[in-house]
Amino acid sequence: MDDISNGMSASELEGARWRKSAHSNPSGNCVELAPLPDGGVAVRNSRHPAGPALIYSRGEMAAFIQGAKDGEFDDLAF
């Protein structure tokens, strides 16, 4: 999977095990994540399961999650 680039179709990620947060919106406005065999993480919109998926490295995801925990993106939630 070394040739995966950001912005591929989620349907091309065969065997991906997608999951979403228990805090997700019940109306379907959810982001889903799937770990990839090469250590990356795929991200997609749950309303469009065959739509685009963004691919991030573990380091990129770790930086984002730490930033979210630290409140760096709180202003975007309003």
Summary of the structure (lengths in Angstrom):
residues: 78
radius of gyration: 13.0
end to end distance: 36.8
largest distance: 37.0
contacts: 174
relative contact order: 0.21
helix: 24%
strand: 24%
